[in-house]
């Protein structure tokens, strides 16, 4: 759990800082009550700032230019999913508190020490100064860390701890997704390329024959025992000359049909006949080949379990949230926010939401 806290510290600090802005001089407008707990306009703006900063990678001030059409469009896009996420988070944290989950003093101090260590902060005074720069207090930090902890524990104990993957489910997934556990054949080639001088708009028969004869002679020298690698490095006209003709590796499935058919008939070490390309002649040597491999079911079992578990987690967690919403008393104080919430739920049901509530 401590490791997860460290990974979310940046977002927590940003959220707490955003939420601290303007609280002193703004009369709170309540947008929704969830089982009596309020969510206000300034709370919403804090969340919007956080999301937009994450997306845009820069400082965002919602009050700097309220007529900015691009900013308004972005807000209209992110707010429905954000509102659903907020309500779900409130419900989960409320459930966790019902179950008695709290962030103890010792646990909080441990997380704070990790924050100081990860950010090279020496001592409590330096930490307090860093928090002050973000317009937040230790109480803000603790409150957000506790919400993170409670959310994790509720998910683990109420949902994840009750999910199991049976052998039958694992086998069914494997049979239906065997391609996920298949490594396709790959090959590495060496080439010697002999260019045909010209503009490419017409063929000079004499120059073409000269290039073909040169390619044929180079192939014969390689077949007679000269190093293909040295011939490519010394005499090839292609850019692969700098790498002694080495090209690849290639996935067999990515090769063009004619080339794939040619390579499929070759063994490692075989050298092809000169092949005509739009700009010259190419001789290929099959340098190496790895066969197609299918990971056996037993060896793939751990990966399968992880993937099936993730699928079941999404389904079961969605059911759990639906249950919490159905049992909750949600009082909407702003029709536009209620509309945004409904849009967010529809996105979630249709699979179009980015997983904010997952």
Secondary structure by P-SEA (a helix, b strand, c coil): caaaaaaaaaaaaaaaaaaaccccccccccccccccccccaaaaaaaaaaaaaaaacbbbbccccccaaaaaaaaaacaaaaaaaaaaaaaaaaaaaaacccccaaaaaaaaaaaaaaaccccaaaaaaaaaaacccaaaaaaaaaaaaaaaaaaaacccccccccaaaaaaaaaaccccccccccccbbbbbbbbbccccccaaaaaaaaaaaaaaaaaaaaacccaaaaaacccccccccccccccccccccccaaaaaaaaaccccccccccccccbbbbbbbcccccccccccccaaaaaaaaaaaaaaaaaaaaaaaaaaaacccccccaaaaaaaaaaaaaaaacccccccc
